[in-house]
Amino acid sequence: MARIWRDSPGRLLALYLVLGVIALAVSHSSPSAKSQLLWFLLEVFLAWRVWRGGRTSRVVLILVSMISFGGAAFTGPRLWSFGVLALLAIYAAQVALLVSPAVYQRTRRDASPDWSPAASMRWTPPVWMPLSALLAGLLAILASLASMGWAAIPGCGPAGATIAQLPARCFGLAQGYPVRFLTANQGAALIDKAGLAKDWAHWSIVSFAVFYLLLLLHRRHEATAELTVTAEDPAVA
């Protein structure tokens, strides 16, 4: 995998498109599924342009994948599902593929033809990153308590009643994002443990994706700096 990450842009772009197909399958019931299909057809063309060395096409794909990631991250409390977590992972992986050394080097026409990305451009994240993502997700949960709205209190009202049939006493001010997991009921705080776990998973994935992409960009900068030193001083090679 490490060799593919550094030397096989064609395989990475093919994987990018496969992930795009999976994203279409996950979001097939979305109201914007038709527009997503049209975009995927354009995505195929842009991926081909990247294979041909198109810098602009690569930048467009990165921006759109990041916008899609942001849209999934802030999907709203009523639209949350495990499919959203899958979309977060897919869009983050697509951005990672586009900033990989192999795809990046494919679009650098001014680079030395006999240079291959340095060994420092590895794709595996360090051990501390998942743990840091969990901690950042927990901090994000605390920050999400600032997001409030009225919601039905779990377990209140007759069994099988719809939201419209619930009495006014069964509604309270709920906090959290994207899932409202903390509800105030007559001065007592009710915590939806499942909602809390969903929020934690959501923000942990978002945090890990951000950390990982920043790490890849940092490693690529180090590899580029190494190449510059080698080119200026052949004795270093």
C-alpha positions in Angstrom: 0.0 0.0 0.0 2.9 2.4 0.8 4.3 1.9 -2.7 0.9 2.6 -4.3 0.5 5.7 -2.1 3.8 7.1 -3.5 4.0 5.7 -7.0 0.5 4.7 -8.4 -1.7 7.7 -9.2 -3.9 5.7 -11.5 -4.9 3.2 -8.8 -5.5 6.0 -6.3 -7.7 7.9 -8.7 -9.6 4.7 -9.5 -10.1 4.2 -5.7 -11.3 7.8 -5.6 -14.0 7.0 -8.1 -15.0 3.8 -6.4 -15.5 5.8 -3.2 -17.7 8.2 -5.2 -19.9 5.3 -6.3 -20.2 4.1 -2.7 -21.2 7.7 -1.7 -23.9 7.7 -4.3 -25.2 4.4 -3.0 -25.2 5.6 0.6 -27.1 8.8 -0.3 -29.4 7.4 -2.9 -32.5 8.4 -0.9 -31.3 12.0 -0.6 -33.4 14.7 -2.3 -30.2 15.8 -4.1 -29.3 12.3 -5.3 -30.0 13.2 -8.9 -27.7 16.2 -8.8 -25.1 14.0 -7.1 -25.3 11.6 -10.0 -24.7 14.4 -12.5 -21.8 15.6 -10.4 -20.3 12.1 -10.4 -20.2 12.0 -14.2 -18.3 15.3 -14.1 -16.1 13.8 -11.4 -15.1 11.0 -13.7 -14.1 13.5 -16.3 -12.1 15.6 -13.8 -10.4 12.5 -12.4 -9.3 11.7 -16.0 -8.0 15.2 -16.4 -6.0 14.8 -13.2 -4.5 11.6 -14.6 -3.5 13.7 -17.6 -1.8 16.2 -15.3 -4.5 18.8 -14.8 -3.8 20.9 -11.7 -7.0 22.9 -11.9 -9.1 19.7 -12.0 -7.4 18.4 -8.9 -8.0 21.6 -7.0 -11.7 21.5 -8.1 -12.0 17.9 -6.8 -10.4 18.7 -3.5 -12.6 21.8 -2.9 -15.8 19.9 -3.8 -14.9 16.9 -1.6 -14.1 19.3 1.3 -17.5 21.1 0.8 -19.2 17.7 0.7 -17.4 16.7 3.9 -18.5 20.0 5.6 -22.1 19.4 4.4 -22.1 16.0 6.0 -20.5 17.2 9.2 -23.2 19.9 9.7 -26.1 17.8 8.5 -28.5 18.9 11.2 -30.1 16.9 14.1 -33.0 15.6 12.0 -30.9 14.1 9.2 -28.3 12.3 11.3 -27.8 8.6 10.5 -25.0 6.1 10.4 -24.9 6.8 6.7 -23.7 10.3 7.5 -20.7 8.8 9.3 -20.0 6.7 6.2 -20.1 9.8 4.0 -17.8 11.7 6.4 -15.3 8.8 6.1 -15.7 8.6 2.3 -15.2 12.4 1.6 -12.2 12.6 4.0 -10.6 9.6 2.2 -11.2 11.2 -1.2 -9.4 14.4 -0.1 -6.6 12.3 1.3 -6.2 10.5 -2.0 -6.1 13.7 -3.9 -3.3 15.1 -1.7 -1.4 11.9 -1.8 2.2 12.2 -3.1 1.5 10.1 -6.2 -1.5 12.2 -7.4 0.2 15.4 -6.3 3.3 14.6 -8.3 1.2 13.6 -11.3 0.1 17.2 -11.7 3.6 18.8 -11.1 4.9 19.2 -14.6 7.9 21.3 -13.4 9.1 18.5 -11.1 12.2 16.4 -11.8 11.1 13.4 -13.8 13.4 11.0 -11.9 12.1 12.1 -8.5 9.8 9.9 -6.5 8.1 11.1 -3.3 10.3 10.7 -0.2 9.9 7.9 2.2 8.7 10.4 4.8 5.5 10.7 2.8 4.0 7.6 4.4 0.2 7.3 4.7 -0.2 5.6 8.1 -1.3 7.9 10.9 0.6 7.9 14.3 -0.9 6.2 17.3 -1.7 9.4 19.1 -4.0 10.6 16.4 -7.0 8.4 17.1 -6.7 9.2 20.8 -6.5 12.9 20.1 -9.5 12.6 17.8 -11.6 11.1 20.6 -10.5 13.8 22.9 -11.3 16.5 20.4 -14.7 14.8 19.7 -15.4 15.1 23.5 -14.5 18.8 23.5 -16.7 19.3 20.4 -19.6 17.7 22.3 -19.2 20.2 25.1 -19.1 23.0 22.6 -22.2 21.7 20.9 -24.2 22.2 24.1 -24.5 25.8 22.9 -26.8 24.5 20.1 -30.3 24.3 21.6 -33.9 23.6 20.4 -37.2 22.2 21.6 -37.5 18.5 21.4 -39.7 15.7 22.8 -38.7 14.3 26.2 -37.8 10.6 25.9 -40.4 8.3 27.6 -42.9 11.1 28.2 -46.5 10.7 27.1 -48.6 7.6 26.1 -46.9 4.7 24.3 -47.2 4.9 20.5 -48.2 8.5 20.5 -46.9 10.7 17.6 -45.1 14.0 18.3 -48.2 15.9 17.4 -50.2 13.9 20.0 -47.8 14.6 22.9 -48.9 17.1 25.5 -47.0 20.3 26.1 -45.3 18.9 29.2 -43.6 16.4 27.1 -41.4 19.0 25.3 -38.3 20.5 26.8 -35.2 22.5 25.7 -32.7 20.0 24.2 -29.0 20.6 23.6 -26.4 19.0 21.4 -25.4 18.7 17.8 -26.1 17.0 15.5 -28.2 14.9 17.9 -30.0 16.6 20.8 -28.8 14.3 23.7 -29.4 16.6 26.7 -33.0 17.5 27.6 -34.2 19.6 30.6 -37.4 18.1 32.2 -38.8 20.1 35.1 -35.4 21.2 36.3 -33.8 17.7 35.8 -31.3 16.9 33.1 -32.1 13.8 31.0 -29.2 12.4 29.0 -29.8 10.3 25.9 -26.8 7.9 26.0 -27.4 6.7 22.5 -27.5 10.3 21.2 -24.4 11.1 23.2 -22.5 8.2 21.6 -23.7 9.3 18.1 -22.5 12.8 18.7 -19.1 11.6 20.0 -18.6 9.3 17.0 -19.6 12.1 14.6 -17.2 14.6 16.0 -14.4 12.1 16.5 -14.5 11.2 12.8 -14.5 14.8 11.9 -11.6 15.6 14.1 -9.6 12.6 12.9 -10.2 13.5 9.3 -9.0 17.1 9.9 -5.9 15.9 11.9 -5.0 13.3 9.2 -5.3 15.8 6.3 -3.1 18.3 8.1 -0.6 15.6 8.8 -0.5 14.6 5.1 0.1 18.2 4.1 2.8 18.5 6.7 4.6 15.4 5.5 4.3 16.5 1.8 5.9 19.8 2.8 8.8 17.9 4.5 9.2 15.8 1.4 9.3 18.8 -0.9 11.9 20.5 1.4 14.0 17.4 1.2 13.8 17.4 -2.5 14.9 21.1 -2.6 17.9 20.4 -0.4 18.9 17.5 -2.5 18.6 19.5 -5.7 20.7 22.4 -4.3 23.3 20.2 -2.8 24.0 16.9 -4.8 26.4 15.8 -2.1 23.4 15.2 0.2 21.9 12.6 -2.1 
